[in-house]
């Protein structure tokens, strides 16, 4: 999803704070361009602990398959 950052007078300029307020965890604090839900981070933690230390790239591939199992290679 694309995000429109708040441009209101007096609004905080730190974009990562806007994401956290929306219950999204930014991939970067300095220039966030992607974010994760806390649910997906919890899911990754459980996979990493219970499934032979799942790597981040392995979990990413799993998410691609969940998103589009027929054509996971088309997921950016």
N, C-alpha and C positions, 0 to 999 in steps of 0.2 A: 504494500500500500504506500502511496505517496503521502507525505505529511506536509501540511501547511503550518509553518511556525507562527506562533503568536507575535503579532506586530503591535500589540496594544501599548499605549503610553504607560510607562512604569512597569511593564512586564519584564521578568527576568530574561537576560540575554543568553544564559546558559541553556543550550538546547537539550543537553542530557537531563537536566532537571525536569523539563517538560515531558520527556519520555518516561522518566521514573514516576512522575505524577500520574501518567497514563498507564502505569503498571507494566512498563516495557523496560528491559535492561539494554542500554546502548552498547554496541560493539566497541565504541570509542567515546571517550569523554570529551576530547578536544574537538573533533569534527564527526559527530555521529551520522552515519549514512545508512545504518541498518541496526535493528534491535531485535531482541528475543523476548517472548513472553516468559514469565517465571515458571509457567507450567512446562514449557519445553526444556528449560534449564533443569528443573526437577527431574524430568524424564531422562535427560542426559546423565545426571548424577546417578540415578538408579541403574541405568545401563552400565555406566563406568564401574560401579561398585559390584554389580551382580553378574555381569556378562563378560567375564575375562577382560576387564579394563578396556571397554570399548573406546576406540580412538575418536577424536573429534571428526575426522574425515569419514570414518565409518558411520558415525551417527548422522552426519550430513547426507551421506548416500541413502541411509534409511529414510530420512525425511523426504528426499527426492522421490523415493518409491511410494511413500505414503501420499504424496501430493499428486503424482501421476504415474501409476504403476506401469501403464502401457508405454509411456515415452519419458522415462525419468531423465534422459539425456537432454530433454528440452527445457528442463527447469533451470533457470539461471543460478 
